[in-house]
Amino acid sequence: MLTGDSLETARAVAAQVGIPGNVCTAEQLRADHVRSLDGLGVVAGVLPEDKYRVVQALQQAGHVVGMTGDGVNDAPALKQAEVGIAVANATDVAKAAASLVLTQPGLADILAAIQTSRRI
């Protein structure tokens, strides 16, 4: 999970939704205090450019990356990710950068959309 929220808030949300792994700040990533993304579950205090860099780093490590976003600042990372998903209330820029646009509020339709696309 990449979030602009504080470390404490990010840790609490991750615990509530069951995201495992270590938690760090984007500042720690930028300062290269976190040497590997392996085992990392949450990055807090993220800036738009951090999102793009993390997506690229995960791809370079061999991962397939999905990214959700709603704003202009999310567009570069949405475009870079293998699966860029713009939420229903996203800006036109985010929707244009995404490979998938949700039409209903919330994230519940992501699983069905990916399953349908895999069948196609």
C-alpha positions in Angstrom: 0.0 0.0 0.0 1.3 3.4 -1.0 -0.3 6.3 0.9 0.2 9.9 1.6 -1.1 9.3 5.1 1.1 9.4 8.2 3.0 6.3 9.3 0.6 5.7 12.2 -2.5 6.0 10.1 -1.0 3.7 7.4 0.0 1.1 9.9 -3.5 1.1 11.4 -5.3 0.8 8.0 -2.9 -2.0 6.9 -3.7 -3.9 10.1 -7.5 -3.4 9.6 -7.5 -4.7 6.0 -4.9 -7.4 6.5 -1.9 -6.0 4.6 1.2 -7.9 5.8 4.8 -6.8 5.7 7.0 -4.1 7.0 6.0 -0.4 7.1 8.3 2.5 6.2 8.1 6.1 5.2 8.7 7.4 1.7 11.4 9.5 3.2 13.2 6.3 4.2 12.9 4.9 0.7 14.2 8.1 -0.8 17.1 8.1 1.5 17.8 4.5 0.6 17.4 3.3 4.2 15.1 0.5 2.8 17.4 -1.6 0.6 14.8 -3.9 -0.7 11.1 -3.8 -1.4 10.9 -7.5 -0.4 8.8 -7.9 2.7 7.6 -4.3 2.5 3.8 -4.0 2.8 3.2 -0.3 3.4 4.9 3.0 2.4 3.5 6.1 4.2 4.0 9.8 3.4 4.2 9.1 -0.3 4.6 11.9 -2.9 3.4 11.5 -6.5 7.0 10.9 -7.8 7.4 8.2 -5.1 4.5 6.2 -6.5 6.1 6.1 -10.0 9.5 5.1 -8.6 8.0 2.3 -6.5 6.0 0.9 -9.4 9.2 0.9 -11.5 11.2 -0.7 -8.7 8.7 -3.5 -8.3 8.6 -4.1 -12.0 12.4 -4.3 -12.2 12.3 -6.8 -9.4 10.0 -9.0 -11.6 6.6 -8.1 -10.1 3.4 -7.4 -12.0 2.1 -4.2 -10.5 -1.5 -2.9 -10.1 -2.1 0.7 -9.1 -5.3 2.4 -8.1 -5.6 6.2 -8.2 -7.9 9.1 -8.6 -5.9 12.2 -9.2 -3.7 14.0 -11.7 -0.7 13.1 -9.4 -1.5 9.4 -9.8 -1.4 9.4 -13.7 2.3 8.6 -14.2 2.2 5.6 -11.9 -1.2 4.5 -13.3 0.3 4.6 -16.8 3.5 2.7 -15.8 1.7 -0.1 -13.9 0.7 -3.2 -15.8 -2.8 -2.7 -14.4 -3.6 1.0 -13.8 -7.1 1.3 -12.2 -8.8 4.7 -12.0 -11.6 4.8 -9.4 -15.1 6.1 -10.3 -14.6 9.7 -9.2 -11.1 10.0 -10.7 -10.0 13.0 -12.7 -10.1 12.8 -16.5 -6.3 12.7 -16.5 -6.2 9.7 -14.2 -8.9 7.9 -16.2 -7.0 8.5 -19.5 -3.8 7.1 -18.0 -5.4 4.0 -16.5 -6.0 0.7 -18.3 -9.2 0.2 -16.4 -11.8 2.7 -15.1 -14.2 1.6 -12.3 -17.7 3.0 -12.9 -19.1 2.2 -9.4 -17.9 3.9 -6.2 -15.5 1.9 -4.1 -13.0 -0.9 -5.0 -15.3 -3.9 -4.9 -15.4 -4.3 -8.7 -11.7 -4.7 -9.1 -11.7 -8.4 -8.7 -14.5 -9.0 -11.1 -13.0 -6.7 -13.7 -9.6 -8.5 -13.5 -11.2 -11.9 -13.7 -13.3 -10.9 -16.7 -10.2 -9.4 -18.5 -8.3 -12.6 -17.8 -11.0 -14.7 -19.4 -11.0 -12.4 -22.5 
